[in-house]
Amino acid sequence: MNPLSLAASRLHCLHNMRLLQTYLDGALDEMPARRVAEHLEECRRCGLEAEIYREIKASIHERDCTVDPGAVERLRRFGEALARDGEPAPGGAGA
């Protein structure tokens, strides 16, 4: 793959990863949802990421337990930081 094509592919992935959680929650409008779904079918890396999110959600829903809202918020911030720039913010999920 040439460098320009690789850069375009990464930008496409970043855009879709920002929409991924909203897409998986079923809260994305029809047209953007269709684009994200198409990207997930074509991009192995993003498809695997989506599958991991689905498995985490399914695991949480299968258990009948309460989840610490603070822990959820830390994980959300951690995930957003990873999607944004590939590195967690200081005091992310481990804080």
N, C-alpha and C positions, 0 to 999 in steps of 0.2 A: 504494500500500500504506500502511495507517495505521501510526503509530509503534509501537503495541503489537504488531501483526502482524510488523513489521520486526524488532523486538527479539526476538520469539519465534523468528523464522526464523534470526537470527544465533546465538542460543543453540543451536538445533538443529544448525546448521553446525559450531559449535565442538565440540559433543559428538561429532559424527561425524568431524571431522578428527582428534580425539584417538585415534579407533579405526581410522583409515584405514590406517596402515601394518600394523597387526596383521591387518586385513581382507585387504589385498593379499598378505600373506604366507601367507594361508590358516590363520591361527592363532586366529581368532575363533570362539567358540561359534556354533551354528546360529542362534539367535534374534537376537543382536546383529548377526550377519553379514547376516541377511535385512533388518534395519532399515537398516543402512548401505547395502546394495545398493539398496534402495528410495529412500533419500535421494539417492544418486548419480544415479539415473534421473531424479529430479524437479528436482534443484538443478544448474543449469548450471555454476555456479562450482565447486562441489565435484567435479562430474563431470570438469571440465577438470583440476583438481588431481590427481585419481586417474589420469587419462590421462597426465599428465606423469610421475608416479611410475612408472607401468607402462613408459613409454618409457625412462626412466632405467635401470630394472632390466633391461629387455630389452637395452639397449645394453651394459650391464656384462656380462651373461651371454653376449652374442655375442662379446665379446673374450676371448681366452685370455691374460689378464694378471693379475698380482697387484695388489691394491689395498692401499695403505698403511692399516693399521688406525687409525692416528691421524687420518688424513684422514676416514675413515668416521665415526669418533666425533665429530669436529668438525662434520661435516655433520649427523649425527643430532641433536646438541645445538642446532645452528642451526635445524633444522626444528622441533624441539620448542618452541623459544623463539618461533618465528613462529606456530605453532599455538596456543601459550598466550596470547600477548599482542600478537602482530603485530609485534614488534620483536626482532631478534637480541640475544642477550646479549653484553656486551663480550667481545672475544676469541673471537667465534663462529667461523664458517667461514673467515673471512679470517685468523685468527691462526695 
